[in-house]
């Protein structure tokens, strides 16, 4: 191993060790008091980008009557909420989101699983 590589490795290991020592202190104060969070359901506000009102599930992009009419691949893509959005204003110092994914396959050809 050349000296430069050894120095880089040592620097990386020292930085990683230092960061991991301080991490528990940072995480201790990271979780807010549950009672201090005000939760809102975006369905009460209205979601932009919805094309139909008669969907099987609220965040579907095609109406329920399209099931069995369109190809299965198209129907499956219609279950993705891509293109929908909610606008709001807040003076909060932090914002929390509570959501559930509906598929175990999160990675897609155009987007990695980390994008979900």
C-alpha positions in Angstrom: 0.0 0.0 0.0 1.5 3.4 -0.9 1.8 6.1 1.7 -0.9 8.3 0.1 -3.4 5.5 0.1 -2.6 4.6 3.7 -3.0 8.2 4.8 -6.4 8.4 3.0 -7.5 5.2 4.7 -6.4 6.4 8.1 -8.2 9.7 7.6 -11.4 8.0 6.5 -11.3 5.6 9.5 -10.7 8.5 11.9 -13.5 10.6 10.5 -15.9 7.6 10.5 -15.0 6.9 14.2 -15.4 10.5 15.2 -18.8 10.8 13.4 -20.1 7.6 15.0 -19.1 8.8 18.5 -21.2 11.9 18.1 -24.1 10.3 16.3 -26.0 9.0 19.4 -25.9 12.5 20.9 -27.5 13.9 17.7 -30.1 11.2 17.5 -31.1 11.6 21.2 -32.7 14.9 20.4 -33.9 14.1 16.9 -37.2 12.5 17.8 -39.9 15.1 18.7 -42.5 14.7 21.4 -45.4 12.9 19.6 -47.9 15.3 21.2 -46.1 18.3 19.7 -46.8 17.1 16.1 -50.0 18.3 14.4 -51.0 15.7 11.8 -53.1 16.6 8.7 -54.6 14.3 6.1 -53.8 15.7 2.7 -57.1 14.2 1.3 -58.9 16.9 3.4 -56.9 19.7 1.6 -57.3 18.3 -1.9 -54.6 16.8 -4.0 -53.6 18.3 -7.3 -52.9 16.1 -10.3 -55.8 13.7 -9.8 -57.6 13.1 -13.1 -60.6 11.3 -11.8 -62.9 11.3 -8.8 -64.1 7.7 -9.2 -60.9 5.8 -8.4 -60.7 2.6 -6.5 -58.1 4.1 -4.1 -57.7 7.8 -3.4 -54.3 8.1 -5.0 -55.0 6.0 -8.2 -54.6 7.8 -11.5 -57.2 5.9 -13.5 -60.9 5.5 -12.6 -62.1 2.1 -11.2 -64.0 1.4 -14.4 -60.7 1.2 -16.3 -59.7 -2.0 -14.4 -60.0 -4.9 -16.8 -60.3 -2.6 -19.8 -56.7 -1.4 -20.0 -53.8 -3.7 -20.0 -52.6 -5.0 -16.6 -49.3 -3.2 -17.0 -51.2 0.1 -17.6 -53.5 -0.6 -14.6 -50.5 -1.3 -12.4 -48.8 1.9 -13.4 -52.0 3.8 -12.6 -51.6 2.7 -9.0 -48.5 5.0 -8.7 -49.3 8.5 -7.5 -46.7 10.1 -9.8 -47.7 13.6 -10.7 -49.9 14.3 -7.7 -49.0 17.0 -5.3 -50.3 19.0 -2.3 -49.5 22.7 -1.8 -49.3 24.1 1.7 -47.5 26.8 3.7 -45.9 26.3 7.1 -43.7 28.1 9.5 -42.7 24.8 11.1 -39.0 24.2 11.8 -39.5 20.5 10.8 -42.1 18.6 8.7 -42.9 14.9 9.2 -44.6 12.6 6.7 -46.5 9.5 7.5 -47.1 7.3 4.4 -47.2 3.7 3.3 -45.9 2.2 0.1 -48.3 -0.2 -1.7 -45.7 -2.3 -3.4 -42.7 -4.3 -2.3 -40.9 -3.5 -5.5 -39.7 0.0 -5.0 -37.0 0.1 -7.7 -38.2 1.1 -11.2 -36.4 1.4 -14.5 -36.4 5.2 -14.4 -35.9 5.6 -10.6 -34.0 3.8 -7.9 -35.7 2.6 -4.7 -34.1 5.4 -2.8 -36.3 7.8 -4.7 -39.4 6.5 -2.9 
